[in-house]
Amino acid sequence: MNQNRRLAQLLFKDNFMFGAVMVNEEICRDFLEMAVGFPIEKVEISKEKSMIYHPEYRGIRLDIIARDGQYLVFAEVKYRRDTAFGYPREAVDHRKQQKIQKTAEYYLFCRGMFDRPARFDVVEIIGKKIRVIKNAF
């Protein structure tokens, strides 16, 4: 891949977006607000490893963990260049949903937050269009 691509040519799946933009909380918040189209009060970038290891589901990664009012939101991000092979949200099938839910429960249990209300969203990216599907499952 050409490393000298212009900013306008970058996609969400490019390493730059998550390797450079997503390490600075202020820049990350500004970028996410621009992407989702609503204000975000605060962004905290975790210093933890990005992988949450559930004994049964090693390797399942919780893409985004956020707070929305009283809810802790676990969002799965799916990207596709176009819809030739279906919509990105379709990749979050029942089996994947169960794995995400179990991993989120394990995350909450390990942090003593098991009584906190949770919500599961899907962030669907098609090309440069972003859609947040709240309460997706």
HELIX and SHEET records of a PDB file:
HELIX    1   1 LEU A    7  GLN A    9  5                                   3    
HELIX    2   2 ASN A   15  GLY A   19  1                                   5    
HELIX    3   3 VAL A   21  VAL A   23  5                                   3    
HELIX    4   4 GLU A   25  VAL A   36  1                                  12    
HELIX    5   5 PRO A   88  ALA A   91  5                                   4    
HELIX    6   6 HIS A   94  CYS A  110  1                                  17    
SHEET    1   A 4 ILE A  64  ASP A  68  0                                        
SHEET    2   A 4 TYR A  71  ARG A  80 -1                                        
SHEET    3   A 4 ALA A 118  ILE A 126  1                                        
SHEET    4   A 4 LYS A 129  ILE A 133 -1                                        
END                                                                             
